[in-house]
Amino acid sequence: MINSTSHQSWLFYSPLAKQAVLLKDDLLDPVDQLLEDPALVDLVQQCLAARSPASARTGRPGIPPDRVLRCCVMKHLNGPVSFCSTSLTL
């Protein structure tokens, strides 16, 4: 099943969100604007749904398409590294 991105509301989200906004990355900020394109996210969602006939609506909840896209970009920006090392970076 393909989920959309949903943010869990919890007690410490607001203070942490205010601090996270202050973090800037000169390389990732322009890439972040490109990745927010709805057409690109829809394309990734269609590719994920095409894996098997019923994967869009059955099975366990998967990673949302926008996060899959961001993980792929991070993996390519960091060079040829393992999945384990990419997951630690994220």
N, C-alpha and C positions, 0 to 999 in steps of 0.2 A: 504494500500500500504506500502510495506517495503522499507524504504530508506537506502541508504548507508551513512556513516558518511561523511559530507562535512563541511569544516570550512569556516565560513563567513569571507571575508576579510574586514577589517575596519581600520580606521585610527590608533587606539591605540593598535592594535594586536601585533605589533612587540615589543614595549617597555614592554608590559605586559608579553609576551611570554618569554622574556629574564629574567624577575623577577620570573616567575613561574618555570623555570628550576632550580632555586636555592632552591626551596622548596623540602625537602627530607622527606620521611616517611619510617622508617625502616621496618614497617610491610607491607606497600602497594607496595613498589618497587619490591620485588620478585613476588608478586601476579600480578602486572602489566605486567611483562614479560610473565607469564603464559596466561594471557588474550589476548595477542596479537597473539595467535596461530590461523592461518586462518581456520584450521579444526574445532576448537571449535566455532568460529564465524559463520561458515557455518552451523554447527549443530543447533545453536540457530536460524539462519535465516530459516532453514527448519522447525523447530518447530513453529515459528511465522507464516509461510506460511500455515501450516496445520490447523490453527484455523478454517478457513472456505475455501470453494473451490476457491474463487477469491480474498482472502485477500492479496496475493502477488502483485497484479497488479491493484486493484481497491480500492476505498475508500480514506479517507484522509491520508496524509503522517504520518507514525508512527515513533516511536523511533527506531533508527538504532540498529541492533542486538548487536553490541559491547557495546553500552551504556546500553542496557537492561541487558546484562551480568554483567557489572560493577555495576549496581544498585543492582542486586541480591546479588552479593558478598558483597557489602557495608552493605546491610540489614542484612546479616548473621554474618558479623564481629561485627556489633554493638549490636547484641543480639535481643531478641524479642521486637521490637519497632514498632510503628505505621508507616504507609506510610507517614503521615505528618511529623513526626520527621525525617525519612530517607531523605525526599526531602529537608528539611532544612539543613541537614548535607552535602548534595551534593551541 
